[in-house]
């Protein structure tokens, strides 16, 4: 859980941080968060962000009465479109057992590994090491998959990382 006094060892994923910020955002802050969400590729947690966004929008509309919060509604639609696109891409990837599919899946794993390594600033967290170990294990399973079923299971595990 995020608190106002967060240090580098307590940083959480984007979807958790943005959800926490939305819950207490002022109207002005909601506009800033709207711009952030409209210009950021959200990797996961779309549903939680949408729920927090819609709840806060309703609270602000009730609190401020006639204040126009309709402009904030497009965020939920954008996030839903991102979620659907990510699910479609994952489905297409899991259907590709051939070499191209394996190559693309391994590239995704490599990007995730680089992301962890690039985002570590001053402090290495134990969970970073655990996450890296899981990603390497998934990469090994993707690479050595002998049939489409093994490949799909490995892709499912990749999607949860």
Beta strands, then each sheet from edge to edge (+ up, - down):
end
